Amino acid sequence: MNLFGLSVLWIKNSLGLTLEVIAGKCGTHKGYVSGWIHGSVNPPSPSVIKRIAKAYGPKMRFTYEELLEISWVCKAPKDIRTRECRRVVNGSEMIRRIVRDLSITSDVLGRAVSS
């Protein structure tokens, strides 16, 4: 799992949504959403991220730009990704809420940052 996957899992769990509902709002398939959560597929394009932010950002108090930055970091080359993930984790209110709401341990967060 990566930071983008944690973000989608946070939205899903906090709002009690199914993969199908999220996929419908994003215009994609539930298998793709599951892949984001598990880190088996890359985060989606900016247009899909914009749909996620429009559908769930107001309720969950995050912006398109925050989610886009998280997705960009997850797509970066490994040497850049690790450094930038740490920067995002340390500076993002959204990530702090995800860690709190999902009761993420430092070990899980460390794996998400390095994956």
KELUM-98235 format. One record per atom (N, C-alpha, C, O): residue number from 1; atom name; x, y, z. Coordinates in steps of 0.2 Angstrom, whole numbers. Layout:
+-----+------+-------+-------+-------+
:   n : atom :    xx :    yy :    zz :
+-----+------+-------+-------+-------+
: NUM :   CA :     X :     Y :     Z :
...
+-----+------+-------+-------+-------+
***
This chain:
+-----+------+-------+-------+-------+
:   n : atom :    xx :    yy :    zz :
+-----+------+-------+-------+-------+
:   1 :    N :     4 :    -6 :     0 :
:   1 :   CA :     0 :     0 :     0 :
:   1 :    C :     4 :     6 :     0 :
:   1 :    O :    10 :     6 :     3 :
:   2 :    N :     2 :    11 :    -3 :
:   2 :   CA :     6 :    18 :    -4 :
:   2 :    C :     1 :    23 :    -1 :
:   2 :    O :    -4 :    22 :     2 :
:   3 :    N :     4 :    29 :    -1 :
:   3 :   CA :     0 :    35 :     2 :
:   3 :    C :    -6 :    36 :    -1 :
:   3 :    O :   -11 :    38 :     2 :
:   4 :    N :    -6 :    35 :    -8 :
:   4 :   CA :   -13 :    36 :   -12 :
:   4 :    C :   -18 :    31 :   -10 :
:   4 :    O :   -24 :    32 :    -9 :
:   5 :    N :   -15 :    25 :    -9 :
:   5 :   CA :   -20 :    19 :    -7 :
:   5 :    C :   -23 :    20 :     0 :
:   5 :    O :   -29 :    19 :     1 :
:   6 :    N :   -18 :    23 :     5 :
:   6 :   CA :   -21 :    25 :    11 :
:   6 :    C :   -26 :    30 :    11 :
:   6 :    O :   -31 :    30 :    15 :
:   7 :    N :   -25 :    35 :     6 :
:   7 :   CA :   -30 :    40 :     5 :
:   7 :    C :   -37 :    38 :     3 :
:   7 :    O :   -42 :    40 :     6 :
:   8 :    N :   -37 :    33 :    -2 :
:   8 :   CA :   -43 :    30 :    -4 :
:   8 :    C :   -46 :    26 :     1 :
:   8 :    O :   -53 :    26 :     2 :
:   9 :    N :   -42 :    22 :     5 :
:   9 :   CA :   -45 :    18 :    10 :
:   9 :    C :   -48 :    22 :    16 :
:   9 :    O :   -54 :    20 :    18 :
:  10 :    N :   -45 :    28 :    17 :
:  10 :   CA :   -48 :    33 :    22 :
:  10 :    C :   -55 :    35 :    20 :
:  10 :    O :   -59 :    35 :    24 :
:  11 :    N :   -55 :    37 :    13 :
:  11 :   CA :   -62 :    40 :    11 :
:  11 :    C :   -67 :    34 :    11 :
:  11 :    O :   -72 :    35 :    14 :
:  12 :    N :   -65 :    28 :     9 :
:  12 :   CA :   -70 :    22 :     9 :
:  12 :    C :   -72 :    21 :    16 :
:  12 :    O :   -78 :    20 :    17 :
:  13 :    N :   -68 :    20 :    21 :
:  13 :   CA :   -69 :    18 :    28 :
:  13 :    C :   -73 :    24 :    31 :
:  13 :    O :   -78 :    22 :    35 :
:  14 :    N :   -71 :    30 :    31 :
:  14 :   CA :   -74 :    35 :    34 :
:  14 :    C :   -81 :    37 :    32 :
:  14 :    O :   -85 :    38 :    36 :
:  15 :    N :   -82 :    36 :    26 :
:  15 :   CA :   -89 :    37 :    23 :
:  15 :    C :   -93 :    31 :    22 :
:  15 :    O :   -99 :    31 :    20 :
:  16 :    N :   -91 :    25 :    24 :
:  16 :   CA :   -94 :    19 :    24 :
:  16 :    C :   -96 :    17 :    16 :
:  16 :    O :  -101 :    14 :    15 :
:  17 :    N :   -91 :    18 :    12 :
:  17 :   CA :   -93 :    17 :     5 :
:  17 :    C :   -90 :    10 :     3 :
:  17 :    O :   -86 :     7 :     6 :
:  18 :    N :   -93 :     8 :    -3 :
:  18 :   CA :   -90 :     2 :    -6 :
:  18 :    C :   -86 :     3 :   -12 :
:  18 :    O :   -86 :     9 :   -14 :
:  19 :    N :   -82 :    -1 :   -14 :
:  19 :   CA :   -78 :     0 :   -20 :
:  19 :    C :   -82 :     2 :   -26 :
:  19 :    O :   -80 :     6 :   -30 :
:  20 :    N :   -88 :    -1 :   -27 :
:  20 :   CA :   -92 :     0 :   -32 :
:  20 :    C :   -94 :     7 :   -32 :
:  20 :    O :   -94 :    11 :   -38 :
:  21 :    N :   -96 :    10 :   -26 :
:  21 :   CA :   -98 :    17 :   -26 :
:  21 :    C :   -93 :    22 :   -28 :
:  21 :    O :   -94 :    26 :   -32 :
:  22 :    N :   -87 :    21 :   -25 :
:  22 :   CA :   -81 :    25 :   -27 :
:  22 :    C :   -79 :    24 :   -34 :
:  22 :    O :   -78 :    29 :   -38 :
:  23 :    N :   -79 :    18 :   -37 :
:  23 :   CA :   -78 :    17 :   -44 :
:  23 :    C :   -83 :    21 :   -48 :
:  23 :    O :   -81 :    24 :   -53 :
:  24 :    N :   -89 :    21 :   -46 :
:  24 :   CA :   -95 :    24 :   -50 :
:  24 :    C :   -94 :    32 :   -50 :
:  24 :    O :   -94 :    35 :   -56 :
:  25 :    N :   -92 :    35 :   -45 :
:  25 :   CA :   -90 :    42 :   -44 :
:  25 :    C :   -84 :    44 :   -49 :
:  25 :    O :   -84 :    49 :   -51 :
:  26 :    N :   -79 :    39 :   -49 :
:  26 :   CA :   -73 :    40 :   -53 :
:  26 :    C :   -73 :    39 :   -60 :
:  26 :    O :   -69 :    41 :   -64 :
:  27 :    N :   -79 :    35 :   -62 :
:  27 :   CA :   -79 :    33 :   -69 :
:  27 :    C :   -74 :    27 :   -71 :
:  27 :    O :   -72 :    27 :   -76 :
:  28 :    N :   -73 :    23 :   -66 :
:  28 :   CA :   -69 :    17 :   -67 :
:  28 :    C :   -72 :    11 :   -64 :
:  28 :    O :   -78 :    11 :   -62 :
:  29 :    N :   -68 :     6 :   -63 :
:  29 :   CA :   -70 :    -1 :   -61 :
:  29 :    C :   -68 :    -2 :   -54 :
:  29 :    O :   -63 :     1 :   -51 :
:  30 :    N :   -72 :    -6 :   -50 :
:  30 :   CA :   -70 :    -8 :   -43 :
:  30 :    C :   -63 :   -11 :   -42 :
:  30 :    O :   -60 :   -10 :   -37 :
:  31 :    N :   -61 :   -15 :   -47 :
:  31 :   CA :   -55 :   -18 :   -47 :
:  31 :    C :   -49 :   -13 :   -47 :
:  31 :    O :   -44 :   -14 :   -44 :
:  32 :    N :   -50 :    -8 :   -51 :
:  32 :   CA :   -45 :    -2 :   -51 :
:  32 :    C :   -44 :     1 :   -45 :
:  32 :    O :   -39 :     3 :   -42 :
:  33 :    N :   -50 :     3 :   -42 :
:  33 :   CA :   -50 :     6 :   -35 :
:  33 :    C :   -47 :     1 :   -30 :
:  33 :    O :   -43 :     4 :   -26 :
:  34 :    N :   -48 :    -5 :   -30 :
:  34 :   CA :   -45 :   -10 :   -26 :
:  34 :    C :   -37 :   -10 :   -27 :
:  34 :    O :   -34 :   -10 :   -22 :
:  35 :    N :   -35 :    -9 :   -33 :
:  35 :   CA :   -28 :    -9 :   -35 :
:  35 :    C :   -25 :    -3 :   -32 :
:  35 :    O :   -19 :    -3 :   -30 :
:  36 :    N :   -28 :     3 :   -32 :
:  36 :   CA :   -26 :     9 :   -28 :
:  36 :    C :   -24 :     8 :   -21 :
:  36 :    O :   -19 :     9 :   -18 :
:  37 :    N :   -30 :     5 :   -18 :
:  37 :   CA :   -29 :     4 :   -11 :
:  37 :    C :   -23 :    -1 :    -9 :
:  37 :    O :   -20 :     0 :    -4 :
:  38 :    N :   -23 :    -6 :   -13 :
:  38 :   CA :   -17 :   -11 :   -11 :
:  38 :    C :   -11 :   -10 :   -14 :
:  38 :    O :    -6 :   -13 :   -13 :
:  39 :    N :   -10 :    -4 :   -18 :
:  39 :   CA :    -4 :    -2 :   -21 :
:  39 :    C :    -2 :    -6 :   -27 :
:  39 :    O :     4 :    -6 :   -29 :
:  40 :    N :    -6 :   -10 :   -30 :
:  40 :   CA :    -5 :   -15 :   -36 :
:  40 :    C :    -5 :   -11 :   -42 :
:  40 :    O :    -3 :   -14 :   -47 :
:  41 :    N :    -8 :    -5 :   -43 :
:  41 :   CA :    -9 :    -1 :   -49 :
:  41 :    C :    -7 :     6 :   -47 :
:  41 :    O :    -8 :     8 :   -41 :
:  42 :    N :    -4 :    10 :   -51 :
:  42 :   CA :    -2 :    17 :   -50 :
:  42 :    C :    -8 :    21 :   -49 :
:  42 :    O :   -14 :    19 :   -51 :
:  43 :    N :    -7 :    26 :   -45 :
:  43 :   CA :   -13 :    31 :   -44 :
:  43 :    C :   -15 :    33 :   -51 :
:  43 :    O :   -12 :    33 :   -56 :
:  44 :    N :   -22 :    36 :   -51 :
:  44 :   CA :   -25 :    37 :   -58 :
:  44 :    C :   -22 :    44 :   -60 :
:  44 :    O :   -18 :    47 :   -57 :
:  45 :    N :   -25 :    46 :   -66 :
:  45 :   CA :   -23 :    52 :   -70 :
:  45 :    C :   -26 :    58 :   -66 :
:  45 :    O :   -31 :    57 :   -61 :
:  46 :    N :   -24 :    64 :   -67 :
:  46 :   CA :   -27 :    70 :   -64 :
:  46 :    C :   -34 :    71 :   -65 :
:  46 :    O :   -37 :    73 :   -60 :
:  47 :    N :   -37 :    69 :   -70 :
:  47 :   CA :   -44 :    70 :   -72 :
:  47 :    C :   -48 :    65 :   -67 :
:  47 :    O :   -53 :    67 :   -64 :
:  48 :    N :   -46 :    59 :   -66 :
:  48 :   CA :   -49 :    55 :   -61 :
:  48 :    C :   -48 :    57 :   -54 :
:  48 :    O :   -53 :    57 :   -50 :
:  49 :    N :   -42 :    60 :   -52 :
:  49 :   CA :   -41 :    63 :   -45 :
:  49 :    C :   -46 :    68 :   -44 :
:  49 :    O :   -48 :    70 :   -39 :
:  50 :    N :   -47 :    72 :   -50 :
:  50 :   CA :   -51 :    78 :   -49 :
:  50 :    C :   -58 :    76 :   -47 :
:  50 :    O :   -62 :    79 :   -43 :
:  51 :    N :   -61 :    70 :   -50 :
:  51 :   CA :   -67 :    67 :   -49 :
:  51 :    C :   -68 :    65 :   -42 :
:  51 :    O :   -73 :    66 :   -38 :
:  52 :    N :   -62 :    62 :   -39 :
:  52 :   CA :   -62 :    60 :   -32 :
:  52 :    C :   -63 :    66 :   -28 :
:  52 :    O :   -67 :    66 :   -23 :
:  53 :    N :   -59 :    71 :   -29 :
:  53 :   CA :   -59 :    77 :   -25 :
:  53 :    C :   -66 :    80 :   -25 :
:  53 :    O :   -68 :    83 :   -20 :
:  54 :    N :   -69 :    81 :   -31 :
:  54 :   CA :   -75 :    84 :   -31 :
:  54 :    C :   -81 :    80 :   -28 :
:  54 :    O :   -85 :    83 :   -24 :
:  55 :    N :   -80 :    73 :   -28 :
:  55 :   CA :   -85 :    69 :   -25 :
:  55 :    C :   -85 :    69 :   -17 :
:  55 :    O :   -89 :    69 :   -14 :
:  56 :    N :   -78 :    69 :   -15 :
:  56 :   CA :   -77 :    67 :    -8 :
:  56 :    C :   -73 :    72 :    -4 :
:  56 :    O :   -73 :    73 :     2 :
:  57 :    N :   -70 :    77 :    -7 :
:  57 :   CA :   -66 :    82 :    -4 :
:  57 :    C :   -70 :    86 :     1 :
:  57 :    O :   -67 :    88 :     6 :
:  58 :    N :   -76 :    89 :    -1 :
:  58 :   CA :   -79 :    93 :     3 :
:  58 :    C :   -81 :    90 :    10 :
:  58 :    O :   -81 :    93 :    15 :
:  59 :    N :   -83 :    84 :     9 :
:  59 :   CA :   -85 :    80 :    15 :
:  59 :    C :   -79 :    78 :    20 :
:  59 :    O :   -80 :    78 :    26 :
:  60 :    N :   -74 :    76 :    16 :
:  60 :   CA :   -68 :    74 :    20 :
:  60 :    C :   -63 :    80 :    21 :
:  60 :    O :   -57 :    78 :    24 :
:  61 :    N :   -64 :    86 :    19 :
:  61 :   CA :   -60 :    91 :    20 :
:  61 :    C :   -53 :    90 :    17 :
:  61 :    O :   -48 :    91 :    21 :
:  62 :    N :   -52 :    89 :    11 :
:  62 :   CA :   -46 :    89 :     7 :
:  62 :    C :   -47 :    92 :     0 :
:  62 :    O :   -53 :    92 :    -2 :
:  63 :    N :   -42 :    94 :    -3 :
:  63 :   CA :   -42 :    97 :    -9 :
:  63 :    C :   -39 :    93 :   -15 :
:  63 :    O :   -36 :    88 :   -14 :
:  64 :    N :   -41 :    95 :   -21 :
:  64 :   CA :   -38 :    91 :   -27 :
:  64 :    C :   -31 :    92 :   -27 :
:  64 :    O :   -27 :    87 :   -28 :
:  65 :    N :   -28 :    98 :   -25 :
:  65 :   CA :   -21 :    98 :   -25 :
:  65 :    C :   -17 :    94 :   -20 :
:  65 :    O :   -12 :    91 :   -22 :
:  66 :    N :   -20 :    93 :   -14 :
:  66 :   CA :   -17 :    88 :    -9 :
:  66 :    C :   -17 :    81 :   -12 :
:  66 :    O :   -12 :    78 :   -12 :
:  67 :    N :   -23 :    79 :   -15 :
:  67 :   CA :   -23 :    72 :   -17 :
:  67 :    C :   -19 :    71 :   -23 :
:  67 :    O :   -16 :    66 :   -24 :
:  68 :    N :   -18 :    76 :   -28 :
:  68 :   CA :   -14 :    76 :   -33 :
:  68 :    C :    -7 :    76 :   -31 :
:  68 :    O :    -3 :    72 :   -34 :
:  69 :    N :    -5 :    79 :   -26 :
:  69 :   CA :     2 :    79 :   -24 :
:  69 :    C :     4 :    72 :   -21 :
:  69 :    O :     9 :    69 :   -22 :
:  70 :    N :    -1 :    69 :   -17 :
:  70 :   CA :     0 :    62 :   -15 :
:  70 :    C :     1 :    57 :   -21 :
:  70 :    O :     5 :    53 :   -20 :
:  71 :    N :    -3 :    58 :   -26 :
:  71 :   CA :    -3 :    53 :   -31 :
:  71 :    C :     4 :    55 :   -35 :
:  71 :    O :     7 :    50 :   -37 :
:  72 :    N :     6 :    61 :   -36 :
:  72 :   CA :    12 :    62 :   -39 :
:  72 :    C :    18 :    59 :   -36 :
:  72 :    O :    23 :    56 :   -39 :
:  73 :    N :    18 :    60 :   -29 :
:  73 :   CA :    24 :    57 :   -25 :
:  73 :    C :    24 :    49 :   -26 :
:  73 :    O :    29 :    46 :   -26 :
:  74 :    N :    18 :    46 :   -26 :
:  74 :   CA :    18 :    39 :   -27 :
:  74 :    C :    20 :    36 :   -34 :
:  74 :    O :    22 :    31 :   -34 :
:  75 :    N :    20 :    41 :   -39 :
:  75 :   CA :    23 :    39 :   -45 :
:  75 :    C :    30 :    41 :   -47 :
:  75 :    O :    33 :    39 :   -52 :
:  76 :    N :    33 :    44 :   -42 :
:  76 :   CA :    40 :    47 :   -43 :
:  76 :    C :    45 :    41 :   -43 :
:  76 :    O :    43 :    36 :   -40 :
:  77 :    N :    51 :    42 :   -46 :
:  77 :   CA :    56 :    36 :   -45 :
:  77 :    C :    57 :    35 :   -37 :
:  77 :    O :    57 :    40 :   -33 :
:  78 :    N :    59 :    29 :   -36 :
:  78 :   CA :    60 :    27 :   -29 :
:  78 :    C :    65 :    32 :   -25 :
:  78 :    O :    63 :    34 :   -19 :
:  79 :    N :    70 :    34 :   -27 :
:  79 :   CA :    75 :    39 :   -23 :
:  79 :    C :    71 :    45 :   -22 :
:  79 :    O :    72 :    48 :   -16 :
:  80 :    N :    67 :    48 :   -26 :
:  80 :   CA :    64 :    54 :   -25 :
:  80 :    C :    57 :    53 :   -21 :
:  80 :    O :    56 :    56 :   -16 :
:  81 :    N :    54 :    47 :   -22 :
:  81 :   CA :    48 :    45 :   -19 :
:  81 :    C :    49 :    45 :   -11 :
:  81 :    O :    45 :    48 :    -8 :
:  82 :    N :    54 :    42 :    -9 :
:  82 :   CA :    55 :    41 :    -2 :
:  82 :    C :    56 :    48 :     2 :
:  82 :    O :    52 :    49 :     7 :
:  83 :    N :    60 :    52 :    -1 :
:  83 :   CA :    61 :    59 :     1 :
:  83 :    C :    55 :    63 :     1 :
:  83 :    O :    53 :    66 :     6 :
:  84 :    N :    51 :    63 :    -4 :
:  84 :   CA :    45 :    67 :    -5 :
:  84 :    C :    39 :    65 :    -1 :
:  84 :    O :    35 :    68 :     1 :
:  85 :    N :    39 :    58 :     0 :
:  85 :   CA :    34 :    55 :     4 :
:  85 :    C :    34 :    58 :    11 :
:  85 :    O :    30 :    59 :    15 :
:  86 :    N :    41 :    58 :    13 :
:  86 :   CA :    42 :    60 :    20 :
:  86 :    C :    40 :    68 :    21 :
:  86 :    O :    37 :    70 :    26 :
:  87 :    N :    42 :    71 :    16 :
:  87 :   CA :    40 :    79 :    16 :
:  87 :    C :    32 :    79 :    16 :
:  87 :    O :    30 :    83 :    20 :
:  88 :    N :    29 :    76 :    12 :
:  88 :   CA :    21 :    76 :    12 :
:  88 :    C :    18 :    74 :    19 :
:  88 :    O :    14 :    77 :    21 :
:  89 :    N :    21 :    68 :    21 :
:  89 :   CA :    18 :    66 :    28 :
:  89 :    C :    19 :    71 :    33 :
:  89 :    O :    15 :    72 :    37 :
:  90 :    N :    25 :    74 :    33 :
:  90 :   CA :    26 :    79 :    39 :
:  90 :    C :    23 :    85 :    38 :
:  90 :    O :    21 :    89 :    43 :
:  91 :    N :    20 :    87 :    32 :
:  91 :   CA :    17 :    93 :    31 :
:  91 :    C :    10 :    93 :    29 :
:  91 :    O :     7 :    99 :    28 :
:  92 :    N :     7 :    87 :    28 :
:  92 :   CA :     0 :    87 :    26 :
:  92 :    C :    -5 :    86 :    31 :
:  92 :    O :    -5 :    81 :    35 :
:  93 :    N :   -10 :    90 :    32 :
:  93 :   CA :   -15 :    89 :    37 :
:  93 :    C :   -19 :    83 :    35 :
:  93 :    O :   -22 :    80 :    39 :
:  94 :    N :   -20 :    82 :    28 :
:  94 :   CA :   -24 :    77 :    26 :
:  94 :    C :   -21 :    70 :    28 :
:  94 :    O :   -25 :    66 :    31 :
:  95 :    N :   -14 :    69 :    28 :
:  95 :   CA :   -11 :    63 :    30 :
:  95 :    C :   -12 :    62 :    37 :
:  95 :    O :   -13 :    57 :    40 :
:  96 :    N :   -11 :    68 :    41 :
:  96 :   CA :   -12 :    67 :    48 :
:  96 :    C :   -19 :    65 :    50 :
:  96 :    O :   -19 :    61 :    55 :
:  97 :    N :   -24 :    67 :    47 :
:  97 :   CA :   -31 :    65 :    48 :
:  97 :    C :   -31 :    57 :    46 :
:  97 :    O :   -35 :    53 :    50 :
:  98 :    N :   -28 :    55 :    41 :
:  98 :   CA :   -29 :    48 :    38 :
:  98 :    C :   -25 :    44 :    44 :
:  98 :    O :   -28 :    39 :    46 :
:  99 :    N :   -19 :    46 :    46 :
:  99 :   CA :   -16 :    42 :    51 :
:  99 :    C :   -20 :    41 :    57 :
:  99 :    O :   -21 :    36 :    60 :
: 100 :    N :   -23 :    47 :    60 :
: 100 :   CA :   -27 :    47 :    66 :
: 100 :    C :   -34 :    42 :    64 :
: 100 :    O :   -35 :    38 :    69 :
: 101 :    N :   -37 :    44 :    59 :
: 101 :   CA :   -44 :    40 :    58 :
: 101 :    C :   -43 :    33 :    57 :
: 101 :    O :   -47 :    29 :    59 :
: 102 :    N :   -38 :    31 :    53 :
: 102 :   CA :   -37 :    24 :    52 :
: 102 :    C :   -32 :    20 :    57 :
: 102 :    O :   -31 :    14 :    56 :
: 103 :    N :   -30 :    24 :    62 :
: 103 :   CA :   -26 :    21 :    67 :
: 103 :    C :   -20 :    18 :    64 :
: 103 :    O :   -18 :    12 :    66 :
: 104 :    N :   -16 :    22 :    60 :
: 104 :   CA :   -11 :    19 :    56 :
: 104 :    C :    -5 :    19 :    61 :
: 104 :    O :    -3 :    24 :    64 :
: 105 :    N :    -1 :    14 :    62 :
: 105 :   CA :     5 :    14 :    66 :
: 105 :    C :    11 :    17 :    62 :
: 105 :    O :    10 :    17 :    56 :
: 106 :    N :    16 :    18 :    65 :
: 106 :   CA :    22 :    21 :    62 :
: 106 :    C :    25 :    16 :    57 :
: 106 :    O :    28 :    18 :    52 :
: 107 :    N :    24 :    10 :    59 :
: 107 :   CA :    27 :     4 :    55 :
: 107 :    C :    23 :     4 :    48 :
: 107 :    O :    26 :     4 :    43 :
: 108 :    N :    17 :     4 :    48 :
: 108 :   CA :    12 :     4 :    42 :
: 108 :    C :    14 :    10 :    38 :
: 108 :    O :    15 :    10 :    32 :
: 109 :    N :    14 :    16 :    41 :
: 109 :   CA :    16 :    22 :    38 :
: 109 :    C :    23 :    22 :    34 :
: 109 :    O :    23 :    24 :    29 :
: 110 :    N :    27 :    19 :    38 :
: 110 :   CA :    34 :    19 :    35 :
: 110 :    C :    34 :    14 :    29 :
: 110 :    O :    37 :    16 :    24 :
: 111 :    N :    30 :     9 :    29 :
: 111 :   CA :    30 :     5 :    23 :
: 111 :    C :    26 :     8 :    17 :
: 111 :    O :    28 :     8 :    11 :
: 112 :    N :    21 :    12 :    19 :
: 112 :   CA :    18 :    16 :    14 :
: 112 :    C :    22 :    21 :    11 :
: 112 :    O :    22 :    23 :     5 :
: 113 :    N :    26 :    24 :    15 :
: 113 :   CA :    31 :    29 :    12 :
: 113 :    C :    36 :    26 :     8 :
: 113 :    O :    38 :    29 :     3 :
: 114 :    N :    39 :    20 :     9 :
: 114 :   CA :    44 :    17 :     6 :
: 114 :    C :    42 :    13 :     0 :
: 114 :    O :    46 :    11 :    -4 :
: 115 :    N :    35 :    12 :    -1 :
: 115 :   CA :    33 :     7 :    -6 :
: 115 :    C :    31 :    11 :   -13 :
: 115 :    O :    29 :     9 :   -18 :
+-----+------+-------+-------+-------+
***
